[in-house]
């Protein structure tokens, strides 16, 4: 198994096209076995999978951030859900508090909340300029309050 060069999801090492994002997995020279690691890498993490408690979701968040740093992932798309109350769930609120704290400590470069991930929002516009690959992100312009994008330092 290896990581997709674009979306960061695990794929079979022999895969030519990622089943998640559809991107070509060669390094541009047609050499599938030596991917270009200098490209933008993104991974999606579903923190609400398995209906965890807030504590379990925060533990998974910490683990995923550490794993992403080691794997040189550029950006994480975190799916934390919005909650069934209509006011934002506890996992969403606590994850965002934790991310803001980590950003204040310099451990995370940028945070873009899903509801602000549109071509018209300032921080998202900067992110799209910095990483043009995000123009194909499935949540762009959907104002999804159940996700957060994190650029790692």
RODO-2510 file (C-alpha; in nm, 4 decimals, decimal comma):
residues 153
     n   res          X          Y          Z
     1     x     0,0000     0,0000     0,0000
     2     x     0,1055     0,3601    -0,0588
     3     x    -0,0525     0,7043    -0,0430
     4     x    -0,2135     0,8767    -0,3393
     5     x     0,0084     1,1669    -0,4480
     6     x    -0,2891     1,4046    -0,4605
     7     x    -0,5539     1,3050    -0,2044
     8     x    -0,3332     1,1123     0,0398
     9     x    -0,5654     0,8147     0,0738
    10     x    -0,4174     0,4648     0,0847
    11     x    -0,4147     0,2896    -0,2517
    12     x    -0,2657    -0,0272    -0,3905
    13     x     0,0961     0,0301    -0,4951
    14     x     0,0186    -0,0928    -0,8488
    15     x    -0,2702     0,1500    -0,8997
    16     x    -0,2237     0,3841    -1,1937
    17     x    -0,5285     0,6005    -1,1169
    18     x    -0,6495     0,6754    -0,7630
    19     x    -1,0003     0,5340    -0,7010
    20     x    -1,0731     0,8231    -0,4601
    21     x    -0,9731     1,1317    -0,6610
    22     x    -0,8980     0,9859    -1,0055
    23     x    -0,5486     1,1343    -1,0236
    24     x    -0,2707     0,9745    -1,2278
    25     x    -0,0115     0,8163    -0,9975
    26     x     0,2973     0,8295    -1,2184
    27     x     0,5713     1,0839    -1,1489
    28     x     0,5260     1,2529    -1,4839
    29     x     0,7986     1,0420    -1,6427
    30     x     0,5765     0,7364    -1,6646
    31     x     0,7636     0,5704    -1,3777
    32     x     0,4981     0,4321    -1,1426
    33     x     0,7540     0,2905    -0,8999
    34     x     0,9182     0,6256    -0,8236
    35     x     0,6436     0,8802    -0,7576
    36     x     0,7362     1,2444    -0,7288
    37     x     0,7106     1,3138    -0,3536
    38     x     0,7487     1,6885    -0,3950
    39     x     0,3887     1,7238    -0,5126
    40     x     0,1011     1,8434    -0,3005
    41     x    -0,0430     1,5596    -0,0928
    42     x    -0,3834     1,5661     0,0701
    43     x    -0,5606     1,3117     0,2862
    44     x    -0,9194     1,2904     0,4055
    45     x    -0,9799     1,1644     0,7594
    46     x    -1,3277     1,0765     0,8848
    47     x    -1,3151     1,1483     1,2599
    48     x    -1,6796     1,0520     1,3097
    49     x    -1,6407     0,7011     1,1651
    50     x    -1,7603     0,4424     1,4159
    51     x    -1,9551     0,6987     1,6233
    52     x    -1,6698     0,7798     1,8631
    53     x    -1,6907     0,9772     2,1845
    54     x    -1,5389     1,3247     2,1814
    55     x    -1,2311     1,1913     2,3614
    56     x    -1,1866     0,9108     2,1069
    57     x    -1,2246     1,1557     1,8166
    58     x    -0,9644     1,3906     1,9679
    59     x    -0,7229     1,1007     2,0184
    60     x    -0,7703     1,0010     1,6552
    61     x    -0,7199     1,3638     1,5481
    62     x    -0,3868     1,3735     1,7309
    63     x    -0,2789     1,0411     1,5796
    64     x    -0,3765     1,1480     1,2277
    65     x    -0,1908     1,4793     1,2592
    66     x     0,1244     1,2971     1,3716
    67     x     0,0944     1,0374     1,0952
    68     x     0,0389     1,3095     0,8346
    69     x     0,3503     1,4980     0,9443
    70     x     0,5605     1,1834     0,9165
    71     x     0,4127     1,1040     0,5732
    72     x     0,4747     1,4634     0,4557
    73     x     0,1046     1,5217     0,3906
    74     x     0,0426     1,8867     0,3019
    75     x    -0,3252     1,9139     0,3848
    76     x    -0,5785     1,7149     0,5836
    77     x    -0,9503     1,7328     0,5220
    78     x    -1,1095     1,6404     0,8529
    79     x    -1,4660     1,5131     0,8534
    80     x    -1,5991     1,5763     1,2030
    81     x    -1,9665     1,6147     1,1213
    82     x    -2,1970     1,8951     1,2190
    83     x    -2,4024     1,7175     1,4824
    84     x    -2,7675     1,6263     1,4867
    85     x    -2,8798     1,9172     1,7061
    86     x    -2,8475     2,1695     1,4253
    87     x    -2,6168     2,3809     1,6439
    88     x    -2,2912     2,1954     1,5773
    89     x    -2,1894     1,8760     1,7512
    90     x    -1,9450     1,8294     2,0365
    91     x    -1,6852     1,6549     1,8171
    92     x    -1,6901     1,9458     1,5728
    93     x    -1,6560     2,2065     1,8448
    94     x    -1,3781     2,0297     2,0357
    95     x    -1,1826     1,9427     1,7198
    96     x    -1,1922     2,3040     1,6082
    97     x    -1,0846     2,4281     1,9529
    98     x    -0,7930     2,1846     1,9464
    99     x    -0,6953     2,2887     1,5935
   100     x    -0,7053     2,6591     1,6857
   101     x    -0,4818     2,5870     1,9853
   102     x    -0,2351     2,3938     1,7692
   103     x    -0,2350     2,6774     1,5158
   104     x    -0,1583     2,9296     1,7909
   105     x     0,1426     2,7148     1,8878
   106     x     0,2666     2,6999     1,5279
   107     x     0,2004     2,3276     1,4913
   108     x    -0,0549     2,3909     1,2154
   109     x    -0,0077     2,6534     0,9468
   110     x    -0,3636     2,7213     0,8328
   111     x    -0,7187     2,6169     0,9190
   112     x    -1,0138     2,6662     0,6858
   113     x    -1,3564     2,5729     0,8171
   114     x    -1,5769     2,3981     0,5632
   115     x    -1,8389     2,6730     0,5678
   116     x    -1,5649     2,9150     0,4531
   117     x    -1,4094     2,6864     0,1912
   118     x    -1,5207     2,8758    -0,1177
   119     x    -1,3502     3,0652    -0,3954
   120     x    -1,4835     3,3919    -0,2470
   121     x    -1,3569     3,3568     0,1098
   122     x    -1,0198     3,5231     0,1806
   123     x    -0,8343     3,2398     0,3531
   124     x    -0,9748     2,9800     0,1122
   125     x    -0,8756     3,1981    -0,1849
   126     x    -0,5205     3,2108    -0,0508
   127     x    -0,5219     2,8347    -0,0045
   128     x    -0,6451     2,7791    -0,3613
   129     x    -0,3747     3,0117    -0,4911
   130     x    -0,1094     2,8268    -0,2918
   131     x    -0,2423     2,4813    -0,3846
   132     x    -0,4234     2,4919    -0,7223
   133     x    -0,4937     2,1184    -0,6865
   134     x    -0,7642     2,2117    -0,4352
   135     x    -0,9792     2,3534    -0,7139
   136     x    -1,0946     1,9914    -0,7638
   137     x    -1,1671     1,9307    -0,3944
   138     x    -1,5128     1,7716    -0,3558
   139     x    -1,6162     2,0136    -0,0768
   140     x    -1,5146     2,3387    -0,2493
   141     x    -1,8039     2,5902    -0,2560
   142     x    -2,0361     2,3543    -0,0643
   143     x    -2,0218     2,5500     0,2658
   144     x    -2,0007     2,2207     0,4555
   145     x    -1,9968     2,2907     0,8312
   146     x    -1,9036     1,9273     0,8967
   147     x    -1,5455     1,9505     0,7670
   148     x    -1,2280     2,1453     0,8359
   149     x    -0,9191     2,1757     0,6151
   150     x    -0,5815     2,1836     0,7891
   151     x    -0,2497     2,2821     0,6297
   152     x     0,0357     2,1303     0,8282
   153     x     0,3502     2,3234     0,9189
***
